[in-house]
Amino acid sequence: MKLPAEGVLLRIFVGEADQYQGKPLYEQIVLKARELNLAGATVIRGIMGFGAASRIHTAKWLRLSEDLPVIVEIVDTEEMIDKLLPFLDETVKEGLITLERARIIKYRHEPRDVD
């Protein structure tokens, strides 16, 4: 897949414990992005953060949180990202979603031999 030099970066900030249909929300977002043939997605687990409720979530030993911050990042064309937005509107009940311009430098993969 070839991407143009200009795209958009979608960031979805949710909690690790957030669920959709009995599965982790971040996982469901990645699977939906794949189903829609988006270029790719990455899930990043935070070690500390807070959101609109100002509740601290941390991985510190004495304050072990079971709901650490999670960020799903997806870079693609605006047209492709727009296909995912209705799903996010339905599934993200708490969190933050941002969209910004991204200059794409390289998007490649090495062909792999299939055994």
Contacts in CASP RR format, 6 or more apart in sequence:
PFRMAT RR
TARGET T0000
AUTHOR 0000-0000-0000
METHOD contacts of the structure
MODEL  1
MKLPAEGVLLRIFVGEADQYQGKPLYEQIVLKARELNLAGATVIRGIMGF
GAASRIHTAKWLRLSEDLPVIVEIVDTEEMIDKLLPFLDETVKEGLITLE
RARIIKYRHEPRDVD
1 39 0 8 1.000
1 107 0 8 1.000
2 107 0 8 1.000
3 39 0 8 1.000
3 75 0 8 1.000
3 76 0 8 1.000
3 77 0 8 1.000
3 104 0 8 1.000
3 107 0 8 1.000
4 77 0 8 1.000
4 104 0 8 1.000
5 103 0 8 1.000
5 104 0 8 1.000
6 101 0 8 1.000
6 102 0 8 1.000
6 103 0 8 1.000
6 104 0 8 1.000
7 75 0 8 1.000
7 76 0 8 1.000
7 77 0 8 1.000
7 78 0 8 1.000
7 101 0 8 1.000
7 102 0 8 1.000
7 103 0 8 1.000
7 104 0 8 1.000
8 75 0 8 1.000
8 76 0 8 1.000
8 77 0 8 1.000
8 78 0 8 1.000
8 81 0 8 1.000
8 99 0 8 1.000
8 100 0 8 1.000
8 101 0 8 1.000
8 102 0 8 1.000
9 73 0 8 1.000
9 74 0 8 1.000
9 75 0 8 1.000
9 99 0 8 1.000
9 100 0 8 1.000
9 101 0 8 1.000
9 102 0 8 1.000
10 72 0 8 1.000
10 73 0 8 1.000
10 74 0 8 1.000
10 75 0 8 1.000
10 76 0 8 1.000
10 81 0 8 1.000
10 84 0 8 1.000
10 97 0 8 1.000
10 98 0 8 1.000
10 99 0 8 1.000
11 71 0 8 1.000
11 72 0 8 1.000
11 73 0 8 1.000
11 96 0 8 1.000
11 97 0 8 1.000
11 98 0 8 1.000
11 99 0 8 1.000
11 100 0 8 1.000
12 26 0 8 1.000
12 29 0 8 1.000
12 71 0 8 1.000
12 72 0 8 1.000
12 73 0 8 1.000
12 74 0 8 1.000
12 88 0 8 1.000
12 92 0 8 1.000
12 95 0 8 1.000
12 96 0 8 1.000
12 97 0 8 1.000
13 51 0 8 1.000
13 69 0 8 1.000
13 70 0 8 1.000
13 71 0 8 1.000
13 95 0 8 1.000
13 96 0 8 1.000
13 97 0 8 1.000
13 98 0 8 1.000
14 25 0 8 1.000
14 26 0 8 1.000
14 69 0 8 1.000
14 70 0 8 1.000
14 72 0 8 1.000
14 92 0 8 1.000
14 94 0 8 1.000
14 95 0 8 1.000
15 25 0 8 1.000
15 26 0 8 1.000
15 57 0 8 1.000
15 67 0 8 1.000
15 68 0 8 1.000
15 69 0 8 1.000
15 70 0 8 1.000
15 94 0 8 1.000
15 95 0 8 1.000
16 24 0 8 1.000
16 26 0 8 1.000
16 45 0 8 1.000
16 66 0 8 1.000
16 67 0 8 1.000
16 68 0 8 1.000
16 69 0 8 1.000
16 70 0 8 1.000
17 66 0 8 1.000
17 67 0 8 1.000
18 24 0 8 1.000
18 25 0 8 1.000
18 26 0 8 1.000
18 67 0 8 1.000
18 70 0 8 1.000
18 92 0 8 1.000
18 93 0 8 1.000
18 94 0 8 1.000
19 25 0 8 1.000
20 28 0 8 1.000
20 91 0 8 1.000
21 28 0 8 1.000
25 91 0 8 1.000
25 92 0 8 1.000
26 43 0 8 1.000
26 70 0 8 1.000
26 72 0 8 1.000
27 43 0 8 1.000
28 91 0 8 1.000
29 41 0 8 1.000
29 72 0 8 1.000
29 84 0 8 1.000
29 87 0 8 1.000
29 88 0 8 1.000
29 91 0 8 1.000
30 41 0 8 1.000
30 43 0 8 1.000
30 72 0 8 1.000
32 84 0 8 1.000
32 87 0 8 1.000
33 40 0 8 1.000
33 41 0 8 1.000
33 74 0 8 1.000
33 84 0 8 1.000
34 40 0 8 1.000
34 41 0 8 1.000
36 80 0 8 1.000
36 83 0 8 1.000
36 84 0 8 1.000
37 80 0 8 1.000
38 74 0 8 1.000
38 76 0 8 1.000
38 80 0 8 1.000
38 81 0 8 1.000
38 83 0 8 1.000
38 84 0 8 1.000
39 74 0 8 1.000
39 75 0 8 1.000
39 76 0 8 1.000
39 80 0 8 1.000
39 107 0 8 1.000
40 74 0 8 1.000
40 75 0 8 1.000
40 76 0 8 1.000
41 72 0 8 1.000
41 73 0 8 1.000
41 74 0 8 1.000
42 72 0 8 1.000
42 73 0 8 1.000
42 74 0 8 1.000
43 70 0 8 1.000
43 71 0 8 1.000
43 72 0 8 1.000
44 70 0 8 1.000
44 71 0 8 1.000
44 72 0 8 1.000
44 73 0 8 1.000
45 68 0 8 1.000
45 69 0 8 1.000
45 70 0 8 1.000
46 59 0 8 1.000
46 68 0 8 1.000
46 69 0 8 1.000
46 70 0 8 1.000
46 71 0 8 1.000
47 58 0 8 1.000
47 59 0 8 1.000
47 68 0 8 1.000
48 56 0 8 1.000
48 57 0 8 1.000
48 58 0 8 1.000
48 59 0 8 1.000
48 60 0 8 1.000
48 68 0 8 1.000
48 69 0 8 1.000
49 56 0 8 1.000
49 57 0 8 1.000
49 58 0 8 1.000
49 69 0 8 1.000
50 56 0 8 1.000
50 57 0 8 1.000
51 95 0 8 1.000
51 96 0 8 1.000
52 94 0 8 1.000
52 95 0 8 1.000
52 96 0 8 1.000
53 94 0 8 1.000
56 63 0 8 1.000
56 65 0 8 1.000
57 65 0 8 1.000
57 67 0 8 1.000
57 68 0 8 1.000
57 69 0 8 1.000
58 64 0 8 1.000
58 65 0 8 1.000
58 68 0 8 1.000
59 65 0 8 1.000
59 68 0 8 1.000
74 81 0 8 1.000
74 84 0 8 1.000
75 102 0 8 1.000
75 104 0 8 1.000
75 107 0 8 1.000
81 99 0 8 1.000
88 97 0 8 1.000
END
